[in-house]
């Protein structure tokens, strides 16, 4: 039977694109992967939910009446929210929701005859509701030691708004290692006079020798951290507009053991020259996460990306442009891919549990958010003065403060 709960949802409406109030939740059968059984969801209670840049993009899309393709089948709204932790009453445990599933062998690489869905993002309702249905195979376990008398430790719960983006960065690391190794190993076989296997392993390290991360949000910080954890010899340079003494920059540099260059130059030529000087040469890898088209211009037009370098386009929106003549002769490799597998998500949960990332999460009171969700989005959660991450305790009953 349909159930009505309190929650937020997007609708195609220029005046009320985001609404908090009564919303009916549905329970269509879904499958995690192709070949697995289609199952009805089991009822869960969201506990802590994080706000993602995707949510803000949806606000703008709903205002311009462009959300239709994102709605669940037969619905005229989408309950958003895809980062957080839930209570599973029927199993007496907490869980992290694996967001992406569908009729595909690997939802990160679905093909033309396959389908996918994403809870809170695409064709499936998400976590910003008092109760919600999720496929039981997509409720991932949390590590032991963070639940006391049936309640979650608050600081641990803050970390658990990050498994989605952190898993995505684990996927990015894997992609850059795989493609970078294949891209460079033949050169390194000659350089080091070694076997193919040894050259491929060396290439996984050398591709990150001089890495530029252009933009410094949570995704940029996460990928910098992961590169340094797995390739300690890498030189990682963050480039962003924030002041070098801002809390965000200081925290990111500590986490990733990286260097920083503030983008306060008069023009792109000066910025590019400063990046190359700071790196000690042209970049071996350039990762664009700023959401601005200047990324590709700095990398290609201003030649920050060196010969045989790889360009990872992670921003959604800007166009990547390059001149085919130097592009071909300098042997650049461009990649772009978003998402993650379940094993990435499980690894992310494990790594985050041991991390300090709770320190960058600030909370907004649910009552404040519910009173004016559009105002909260525009004036607090996504304002220029916003913290790196905002989350809301959706159900205080399950949090040990």
C-alpha positions as CSV (number, residue, x, y, z in Angstrom):
1,X,0.0,0.0,0.0
2,X,1.2,3.5,-0.7
3,X,2.6,5.4,2.3
4,X,2.6,9.2,2.9
5,X,5.6,10.7,4.7
6,X,7.3,14.0,5.1
7,X,10.2,14.8,2.7
8,X,11.6,17.0,0.1
9,X,11.0,16.6,-3.6
10,X,11.7,18.3,-6.9
11,X,9.0,19.1,-9.4
12,X,8.8,21.0,-12.6
13,X,7.6,24.3,-11.3
14,X,9.3,27.7,-11.8
15,X,7.8,29.1,-8.5
16,X,8.1,25.9,-6.3
17,X,10.9,23.7,-7.8
18,X,11.7,22.2,-4.4
19,X,9.0,21.4,-1.8
20,X,9.0,20.1,1.7
21,X,5.8,18.4,2.9
22,X,3.7,15.3,2.5
23,X,4.9,12.9,-0.3
24,X,3.8,9.5,-1.2
25,X,6.6,6.9,-1.4
26,X,6.4,4.0,-3.8
27,X,8.0,0.6,-3.9
28,X,8.5,-0.6,-7.5
29,X,10.6,-3.9,-7.8
30,X,14.2,-3.2,-8.7
31,X,17.4,-5.2,-9.4
32,X,21.0,-4.5,-8.4
33,X,22.6,-6.1,-11.5
34,X,21.6,-7.9,-14.6
35,X,20.9,-11.6,-14.0
36,X,20.0,-11.0,-10.4
37,X,16.4,-11.3,-9.1
38,X,14.1,-8.3,-9.2
39,X,13.1,-7.5,-5.6
40,X,10.8,-5.1,-3.8
41,X,12.5,-2.7,-1.5
42,X,12.4,-2.9,2.2
43,X,11.4,0.0,4.4
44,X,14.2,2.1,5.8
45,X,14.4,5.3,7.9
46,X,17.0,7.9,6.7
47,X,19.1,9.1,9.6
48,X,21.8,11.5,8.3
49,X,21.7,12.9,4.8
50,X,24.3,15.0,2.9
51,X,23.7,17.7,0.4
52,X,25.5,17.2,-3.0
53,X,26.1,19.6,-5.9
54,X,23.8,17.4,-7.9
55,X,20.9,18.5,-5.6
56,X,21.6,22.2,-6.4
57,X,21.8,21.4,-10.1
58,X,18.4,19.7,-9.8
59,X,17.0,22.9,-8.2
60,X,17.9,24.8,-11.3
61,X,16.6,22.1,-13.6
62,X,13.3,21.9,-11.8
63,X,13.0,25.7,-11.9
64,X,13.4,25.5,-15.7
65,X,11.0,22.5,-15.9
66,X,13.8,20.1,-17.1
67,X,13.5,17.4,-14.5
68,X,11.0,15.1,-16.3
69,X,13.5,12.4,-17.4
70,X,14.7,12.1,-13.8
71,X,11.3,11.3,-12.3
72,X,10.5,7.7,-11.3
73,X,8.1,6.0,-13.8
74,X,4.6,7.3,-13.4
75,X,5.5,10.1,-11.1
76,X,5.7,13.9,-11.5
77,X,8.4,14.4,-8.8
78,X,11.7,13.1,-7.5
79,X,12.5,12.7,-3.8
80,X,16.2,13.6,-3.8
81,X,19.1,12.7,-1.6
82,X,21.8,10.1,-2.4
83,X,24.4,10.6,0.4
84,X,23.8,9.2,3.8
85,X,23.0,6.5,6.3
86,X,19.7,4.8,7.0
87,X,18.2,2.6,9.8
88,X,16.8,-0.8,8.6
89,X,14.1,-1.7,11.1
90,X,13.5,-5.2,9.8
91,X,17.2,-6.1,10.1
92,X,17.9,-4.0,13.3
93,X,21.0,-2.4,11.7
94,X,22.3,0.8,10.0
95,X,23.3,0.8,6.4
96,X,24.7,2.9,3.6
97,X,22.6,2.8,0.4
98,X,24.4,1.7,-2.8
99,X,22.9,4.3,-5.1
100,X,23.2,2.9,-8.6
101,X,21.7,-0.4,-9.9
102,X,19.7,-1.7,-12.8
103,X,19.4,-4.1,-15.6
104,X,23.1,-4.0,-16.5
105,X,26.2,-6.1,-15.8
106,X,28.1,-3.2,-14.4
107,X,26.1,0.1,-13.8
108,X,29.2,2.2,-14.3
109,X,29.6,0.9,-17.9
110,X,26.0,0.2,-19.0
111,X,25.5,-0.2,-22.8
112,X,22.7,0.6,-25.2
113,X,20.6,-2.4,-24.3
114,X,20.9,-2.0,-20.6
115,X,19.2,0.3,-18.1
116,X,20.2,1.9,-14.8
117,X,18.7,3.9,-11.9
118,X,20.1,6.0,-9.1
119,X,18.4,6.5,-5.8
120,X,17.7,10.2,-5.3
121,X,19.1,11.1,-8.7
122,X,17.6,9.3,-11.7
123,X,14.3,7.3,-12.0
124,X,14.3,6.3,-8.3
125,X,13.4,8.2,-5.1
126,X,16.1,9.0,-2.5
127,X,16.9,9.7,1.1
128,X,15.3,13.0,1.9
129,X,12.1,11.5,3.4
130,X,11.1,10.1,6.8
131,X,10.9,6.6,5.3
132,X,11.9,5.1,2.0
133,X,12.1,1.7,0.2
134,X,15.5,0.3,-1.0
135,X,16.5,-2.9,-2.6
136,X,17.7,-5.2,0.2
137,X,20.8,-6.1,-1.8
138,X,21.8,-2.5,-2.0
139,X,22.0,-1.8,1.8
140,X,25.7,-2.0,2.6
141,X,27.0,-2.8,6.1
142,X,28.9,-0.3,8.3
143,X,32.0,-1.2,10.3
144,X,31.6,-2.4,13.9
145,X,32.2,-0.2,16.8
146,X,30.2,2.9,15.9
147,X,26.8,2.0,17.4
148,X,26.1,2.4,21.1
149,X,22.8,1.4,22.6
150,X,21.2,1.5,19.2
151,X,22.5,4.9,18.3
152,X,25.1,6.1,15.8
153,X,28.2,8.0,16.9
154,X,27.6,11.6,15.5
155,X,31.2,12.1,14.2
156,X,31.1,8.7,12.4
157,X,27.7,9.6,10.9
158,X,29.1,12.8,9.5
159,X,31.8,10.7,7.6
160,X,29.1,8.5,6.1
161,X,27.7,11.3,3.9
162,X,30.9,10.8,1.8
163,X,30.9,7.2,0.6
164,X,29.2,8.1,-2.7
165,X,31.8,10.8,-3.8
166,X,34.7,9.0,-2.2
167,X,33.8,5.8,-4.1
168,X,33.6,7.8,-7.2
169,X,37.1,9.0,-6.7
170,X,38.3,5.4,-6.0
171,X,36.9,4.6,-9.4
172,X,38.7,7.6,-10.9
173,X,42.0,6.4,-9.4
174,X,41.5,3.0,-10.9
175,X,40.6,4.4,-14.3
176,X,43.7,6.7,-14.3
177,X,46.0,3.8,-13.2
178,X,44.5,1.4,-15.8
179,X,44.6,3.8,-18.7
180,X,47.8,5.5,-17.7
181,X,49.6,2.2,-17.4
182,X,48.4,1.1,-20.9
183,X,49.3,4.5,-22.3
184,X,52.9,4.6,-21.0
185,X,54.2,1.1,-20.5
186,X,55.9,0.6,-23.9
187,X,57.9,3.8,-23.5
188,X,59.0,2.7,-20.0
189,X,59.9,-0.8,-21.3
190,X,62.5,0.9,-23.5
191,X,63.5,3.5,-20.9
192,X,64.2,1.0,-18.1
193,X,64.9,-2.1,-20.3
194,X,62.4,-4.1,-18.2
195,X,59.5,-6.5,-18.7
196,X,56.0,-5.5,-19.7
197,X,54.7,-6.3,-16.3
198,X,57.3,-4.2,-14.5
199,X,56.8,-1.3,-17.0
200,X,53.1,-1.3,-16.4
201,X,53.6,-1.1,-12.6
202,X,56.1,1.7,-13.0
203,X,53.7,3.5,-15.3
204,X,51.0,3.5,-12.6
205,X,53.3,5.6,-10.5
206,X,54.9,7.8,-13.1
207,X,51.6,8.9,-14.6
208,X,51.1,10.9,-11.3
209,X,54.6,12.4,-11.1
210,X,53.3,15.9,-11.6
211,X,49.6,16.0,-11.0
212,X,47.4,19.1,-11.3
213,X,44.0,19.1,-9.7
214,X,42.1,22.1,-11.0
215,X,39.4,23.0,-8.5
216,X,39.1,22.3,-4.8
217,X,35.8,20.9,-3.7
218,X,35.4,17.6,-1.9
219,X,36.0,15.6,-5.1
220,X,39.2,17.3,-5.8
221,X,40.3,16.9,-2.2
222,X,39.4,13.2,-2.2
223,X,41.3,12.3,-5.4
224,X,44.4,14.2,-4.2
225,X,44.3,12.3,-1.0
226,X,43.9,8.9,-2.7
227,X,46.7,9.6,-5.2
228,X,49.1,10.4,-2.4
229,X,48.0,7.4,-0.4
230,X,48.6,5.0,-3.3
231,X,51.5,6.8,-5.0
232,X,53.5,8.5,-2.2
233,X,56.1,9.8,-4.7
234,X,53.5,11.9,-6.7
235,X,53.6,15.6,-6.6
236,X,50.1,16.9,-6.3
237,X,49.2,20.6,-6.9
238,X,45.8,22.0,-6.1
239,X,44.8,25.1,-8.1
240,X,41.8,27.0,-6.9
241,X,40.5,30.5,-6.1
242,X,40.3,30.2,-2.3
243,X,42.9,32.0,-0.1
244,X,45.8,29.7,0.8
245,X,45.1,30.3,4.5
246,X,41.4,29.3,4.3
247,X,40.3,26.4,6.4
248,X,39.3,24.4,3.3
249,X,42.7,24.8,1.7
250,X,44.6,24.1,4.9
251,X,42.6,20.9,5.6
252,X,43.0,19.7,2.0
253,X,46.8,20.2,2.0
254,X,47.1,18.3,5.2
255,X,45.0,15.4,4.0
256,X,46.7,15.0,0.6
257,X,50.2,16.2,1.6
258,X,49.9,18.4,-1.5
259,X,51.0,21.9,-2.6
260,X,48.7,24.8,-3.5
261,X,48.5,27.6,-6.0
262,X,45.9,30.3,-5.6
263,X,44.3,31.3,-8.9
264,X,44.5,35.1,-8.5
265,X,46.4,35.8,-11.7
266,X,45.6,38.6,-14.2
267,X,45.2,36.2,-17.1
268,X,45.3,32.5,-18.1
269,X,48.9,32.8,-19.5
270,X,50.2,33.9,-16.2
271,X,48.3,31.2,-14.4
272,X,49.6,28.5,-16.7
273,X,53.2,29.7,-16.3
274,X,52.9,29.7,-12.5
275,X,51.5,26.1,-12.5
276,X,54.4,24.8,-14.6
277,X,56.9,26.6,-12.4
278,X,55.3,25.3,-9.2
279,X,55.3,21.7,-10.6
280,X,58.8,21.8,-11.9
281,X,57.7,21.0,-15.4
282,X,54.6,20.3,-17.5
283,X,51.9,18.0,-15.9
284,X,51.9,14.3,-16.4
285,X,48.2,14.3,-15.2
286,X,45.6,17.1,-15.2
287,X,42.3,16.5,-13.4
288,X,39.6,19.1,-14.0
289,X,37.0,19.4,-11.2
290,X,36.3,23.1,-11.2
291,X,33.2,23.0,-13.4
292,X,34.7,25.8,-15.6
293,X,35.8,25.6,-19.2
294,X,39.1,27.3,-18.3
295,X,40.3,23.8,-17.3
296,X,40.9,22.5,-20.8
297,X,42.3,25.9,-22.0
298,X,44.9,25.8,-19.3
299,X,45.8,22.2,-20.0
300,X,45.8,22.3,-23.8
301,X,46.0,25.9,-25.2
302,X,48.5,27.0,-22.6
303,X,50.3,23.7,-22.6
304,X,50.3,22.8,-18.9
305,X,49.7,19.2,-19.8
306,X,52.9,17.7,-21.0
307,X,53.7,15.1,-23.7
308,X,52.2,11.7,-23.1
309,X,50.0,13.3,-20.3
310,X,46.5,12.3,-19.4
311,X,43.6,14.6,-18.9
312,X,40.8,13.5,-16.6
313,X,37.6,15.5,-17.2
314,X,35.5,15.1,-14.1
315,X,33.6,18.4,-14.3
316,X,30.0,18.2,-15.6
317,X,29.1,21.0,-18.0
318,X,32.1,22.7,-19.5
319,X,33.3,21.7,-23.0
320,X,36.7,20.2,-23.4
321,X,38.5,21.7,-26.5
322,X,41.9,21.0,-28.0
323,X,43.8,21.7,-31.2
324,X,44.2,18.3,-33.0
325,X,47.7,19.1,-34.3
326,X,49.6,19.3,-31.0
327,X,47.1,16.9,-29.4
328,X,48.1,14.2,-31.8
329,X,51.8,14.8,-31.7
330,X,52.0,15.3,-27.9
331,X,50.1,12.0,-27.5
332,X,47.6,13.2,-25.0
333,X,45.0,10.8,-23.5
334,X,41.6,12.2,-22.5
335,X,39.3,10.3,-20.3
336,X,35.9,11.1,-18.7
337,X,33.9,8.7,-16.6
338,X,31.7,9.0,-13.5
339,X,30.3,6.5,-11.1
340,X,31.6,3.5,-9.1
341,X,31.0,-0.2,-8.3
342,X,29.9,-1.7,-5.1
343,X,33.5,-2.7,-4.2
344,X,34.5,1.0,-4.5
345,X,31.6,1.9,-2.1
346,X,32.6,-0.7,0.4
347,X,36.2,0.4,0.3
348,X,35.1,4.0,0.7
349,X,33.2,3.2,3.9
350,X,36.2,1.4,5.3
351,X,38.6,4.2,4.5
352,X,36.3,7.0,5.6
353,X,35.6,5.3,9.0
354,X,39.3,5.9,9.8
355,X,39.5,9.4,8.4
356,X,39.1,13.0,9.7
357,X,36.6,14.0,7.1
358,X,33.9,14.5,9.7
359,X,35.8,17.8,10.5
360,X,34.6,19.4,7.3
361,X,30.9,18.6,7.7
362,X,28.6,21.2,9.2
363,X,25.0,20.5,10.1
364,X,21.8,22.4,9.2
365,X,18.9,21.9,11.6
366,X,16.1,20.0,10.0
367,X,13.4,22.4,11.1
368,X,15.3,25.3,9.6
369,X,15.8,23.5,6.4
370,X,12.1,22.3,6.2
371,X,10.8,25.8,6.8
372,X,12.4,27.1,3.6
373,X,14.3,24.5,1.6
374,X,14.8,26.7,-1.4
375,X,16.2,29.5,0.7
376,X,18.4,27.1,2.6
377,X,19.9,25.8,-0.7
378,X,20.6,29.2,-2.1
379,X,21.6,31.2,1.0
380,X,23.3,28.7,3.2
381,X,24.1,25.2,1.8
382,X,25.4,26.4,-1.6
383,X,26.2,30.0,-0.9
384,X,29.7,31.4,-1.4
385,X,30.2,31.2,2.4
386,X,29.0,27.6,2.6
387,X,31.2,25.0,4.3
388,X,32.8,22.2,2.2
389,X,29.9,19.9,3.2
390,X,26.5,20.4,4.7
391,X,24.4,17.6,6.1
392,X,21.2,17.3,8.1
393,X,20.3,14.9,10.9
394,X,17.0,13.7,9.5
395,X,16.1,11.5,12.5
396,X,17.7,12.5,15.8
397,X,16.3,9.3,17.5
398,X,19.2,7.3,16.0
399,X,22.1,9.7,16.6
400,X,24.2,9.7,19.8
401,X,25.2,13.4,20.2
